[in-house]
């Protein structure tokens, strides 16, 4: 099935659900002509019906329609076996009557039980279009088709909308809303700041008090003597190092003058 057609069928069944109270699984009454078409075109009837209605289904057949198939002989044994797999809908007819007449009586004047009719009988479909809220299915050129809503169905729907708009405020509150119920908007609660991850935090080590050992007077005296001896030894070493550093200065030697300089000085003194 094409996407455009599937969308139209889904929208149509949503209208039947909101306006007329259809619910899944959809109850489908199938006549003998649909089983014959399924046999001729080798169709999986139940699967095709579910695809067309875009939801779960509950296919049903009346005893009168099965009797019609039996009367067609052994050539329609496949159609009979197919009909036996569907749920049997009681029609309260002691003697089997024509299948189209049986379906008319089961649907009634208002389609109280909200049946979907799958039929190849043209006259039956024409009659059912005069009844409100009767979805009709038939096979056209080996393609299963869901018919658009009838004029009677659209008229009743428009009247329901008009009554809802003109109803007083007290009655509007009791009418079912066509929109899905929306939960009241609740703001998200703010998360409170939590502490750090206890697994990632290093545990604090408990503080241990240092216990000092008790001092022994004998050890104190020996320690004092030892420290005093080390200090005295250090002072002696420092004094020795200081005496070594003081050395006497060497005497300066006078440099003799050359001979010509000495003669010049003597001449100058004599003059």
C-alpha positions in Angstrom: 0.0 0.0 0.0 1.2 3.4 -0.9 2.1 5.9 1.9 -0.4 8.5 0.7 -3.3 6.0 0.7 -2.3 4.5 4.1 -2.2 8.0 5.6 -5.7 8.7 4.3 -7.1 5.4 5.7 -5.5 6.1 9.1 -7.0 9.5 9.2 -10.4 8.1 8.2 -10.4 5.5 11.0 -9.3 8.2 13.5 -12.4 10.1 12.6 -14.6 7.0 13.2 -12.9 6.6 16.6 -13.2 10.2 17.8 -16.7 10.8 16.5 -18.5 7.5 16.7 -16.7 5.4 19.3 -14.9 2.8 17.2 -12.2 0.9 19.0 -9.4 -1.5 18.2 -9.6 -4.4 17.5 -12.1 -3.4 14.8 -14.9 -5.9 14.3 -15.2 -6.8 10.6 -18.1 -8.7 9.2 -17.1 -10.5 6.0 -19.6 -11.7 3.4 -19.2 -14.7 1.1 -18.2 -12.6 -1.9 -15.0 -11.4 -0.2 -13.9 -15.0 0.4 -14.4 -15.8 -3.2 -12.3 -12.8 -4.3 -9.6 -13.8 -1.8 -9.5 -17.3 -3.4 -9.4 -16.0 -6.9 -6.6 -13.5 -6.3 -4.8 -15.7 -3.7 -5.0 -13.0 -1.1 -4.3 -13.3 2.6 -7.7 -11.9 3.6 -7.0 -11.2 7.3 -3.6 -9.6 6.7 -5.0 -7.4 3.9 -7.9 -6.2 6.2 -5.4 -5.3 8.9 -3.3 -3.4 6.5 -6.2 -1.4 5.1 -7.6 -0.4 8.6 -4.1 0.4 9.9 -4.8 -1.3 13.2 -5.7 -4.5 15.0 -8.8 -6.4 13.7 -11.2 -9.0 14.7 -12.6 -10.7 11.5 -16.0 -12.3 11.8 -18.4 -14.3 9.6 -22.0 -15.3 10.0 -23.3 -18.9 9.6 -25.5 -17.7 6.7 -22.5 -16.6 4.7 -20.7 -19.9 5.3 -23.8 -21.8 4.1 -23.7 -19.7 0.9 -20.1 -20.9 0.3 -21.0 -24.5 0.9 -23.7 -24.3 -1.8 -21.1 -23.2 -4.4 -19.6 -26.7 -4.4 -16.1 -28.1 -4.1 -14.6 -25.5 -6.3 -14.9 -23.0 -3.4 -13.5 -25.3 -0.7 -10.5 -23.0 -0.2 -12.9 -20.1 0.5 -14.8 -22.3 3.0 -11.6 -23.2 4.8 -10.7 -19.6 4.9 -14.1 -18.6 6.4 -13.8 -21.3 9.1 -10.7 -19.6 10.4 -12.7 -16.5 11.3 -14.7 -16.0 14.4 -18.4 -17.0 14.1 -20.9 -14.2 14.7 -24.3 -15.4 15.8 -27.1 -14.1 13.6 -29.9 -16.0 15.4 -31.3 -17.4 12.1 -32.5 -21.0 12.5 -32.5 -21.5 8.8 -29.8 -19.9 6.7 -30.9 -16.9 4.6 -29.2 -14.9 2.0 -25.9 -13.4 3.2 -26.6 -9.8 2.3 -29.9 -9.9 4.1 -28.3 -11.5 7.2 -25.7 -8.7 7.3 -28.4 -6.0 7.0 -30.1 -7.4 10.1 -26.9 -7.7 12.1 -25.9 -4.1 11.4 -29.4 -2.8 12.2 -30.5 0.8 11.8 -27.7 2.5 13.7 -24.8 0.0 13.7 -24.9 -0.2 17.4 -22.0 -2.6 17.8 -19.7 -0.6 15.5 -19.1 -3.2 12.7 -16.9 -2.7 9.7 -18.5 -4.4 6.6 -16.3 -6.1 4.0 -18.6 -7.0 1.1 -18.6 -7.4 -2.7 -22.4 -7.0 -2.8 -23.0 -3.7 -4.5 -26.7 -3.5 -3.4 -25.7 -4.2 0.2 -23.1 -1.4 0.2 -25.6 1.1 -1.3 -28.0 0.3 1.6 -25.4 0.6 4.3 -24.4 4.0 3.0 -27.8 5.3 4.3 -26.8 4.3 7.8 -24.5 6.4 9.9 -20.9 5.3 10.8 -20.6 2.1 8.7 -17.1 1.8 7.2 -17.2 -0.2 4.0 -14.5 -2.3 2.4 -14.5 -4.0 -1.0 -12.0 -5.4 -3.6 -11.5 -3.5 -6.8 -9.2 -4.9 -9.5 -7.5 -7.1 -6.9 -6.9 -4.1 -4.7 -8.7 -3.8 -1.3 -10.2 -0.4 -0.8 -11.7 1.4 2.2 -14.5 3.7 1.0 -14.8 7.3 2.1 -17.4 8.2 4.6 -21.0 8.3 3.3 -23.0 11.5 3.1 -25.1 10.4 6.0 -22.0 9.9 8.1 -20.7 13.3 7.3 -24.1 14.9 8.0 -24.3 13.3 11.4 -20.7 14.4 12.2 -21.4 18.0 11.2 -24.5 18.0 13.4 -22.5 16.7 16.3 -20.0 19.5 15.9 -22.7 22.1 15.6 -24.4 20.9 18.8 -21.1 20.9 20.6 -20.4 24.5 19.6 -23.9 25.8 20.5 -24.1 23.9 23.8 -24.2 25.9 27.0 -21.0 26.1 29.1 -22.3 23.6 31.7 -22.8 21.0 29.0 -19.5 21.7 27.2 -17.6 20.6 30.3 -19.2 17.1 30.1 -18.6 16.6 26.4 -15.7 14.4 25.4 -12.8 16.4 23.9 -11.6 15.5 20.5 -8.0 16.4 21.5 -6.0 14.0 23.5 -5.9 14.8 27.2 -2.8 16.7 28.1 -1.2 16.4 31.5 -0.7 19.6 33.4 2.7 21.2 32.9 4.8 20.7 36.0 8.2 22.5 36.2 11.2 20.3 36.7 12.4 20.3 40.3 15.8 21.8 40.8 18.4 19.4 41.9 20.0 20.3 45.2 23.8 20.4 45.4 25.1 17.2 46.7 28.3 16.5 48.4 31.4 15.0 46.6 31.5 11.4 45.6 32.6 9.5 48.7 34.5 7.1 46.6 36.7 9.8 45.1 37.5 11.7 48.3 40.6 10.7 50.2 39.8 9.8 53.8 41.2 12.0 56.5 43.8 10.2 58.7 43.1 10.5 62.4 45.6 12.7 64.3 47.8 10.8 66.7 49.3 12.5 69.8 53.1 12.3 70.0 54.1 10.6 73.3 57.5 11.8 74.4 59.6 9.4 76.4 60.3 10.3 80.0 63.8 11.8 80.5 66.2 9.9 82.8 68.3 12.2 85.0 71.4 10.1 84.4 71.0 10.3 80.7 70.5 14.1 80.9 73.8 14.5 82.9 75.7 12.3 80.5 74.3 14.1 77.5 75.2 17.5 79.1 78.8 16.4 79.7 79.1 15.1 76.2 77.9 18.3 74.7 80.2 20.4 76.9 83.2 18.2 75.9 82.4 18.6 72.2 82.1 22.4 72.6 85.5 22.6 74.4 87.1 20.6 71.7 85.6 22.8 69.1 87.0 26.0 70.8 90.5 24.4 71.0 90.5 23.7 67.4 89.5 27.2 66.6 92.3 28.7 68.7 94.9 26.5 67.0 93.7 27.5 63.6 94.0 31.3 64.6 97.6 31.0 65.9 98.7 29.4 62.7 97.3 32.2 60.6 99.5 34.9 62.3 102.9 34.9 60.5 105.8 37.6 60.9 106.2 40.0 58.0 109.5 39.8 56.0 111.9 42.8 56.0 112.2 44.8 52.9 115.7 44.9 51.2 116.9 48.2 49.8 117.7 48.2 46.1 121.2 49.4 45.2 121.5 52.3 42.8 123.6 52.0 39.7 127.1 53.7 39.6 126.3 56.5 37.3 123.3 57.5 39.5 125.6 57.5 42.6 128.2 59.8 40.9 125.5 62.2 39.9 124.2 62.5 43.4 127.8 63.1 44.8 128.4 65.9 42.3 125.2 67.6 43.2 125.9 67.4 46.9 129.4 69.0 46.4 128.0 71.9 44.5 
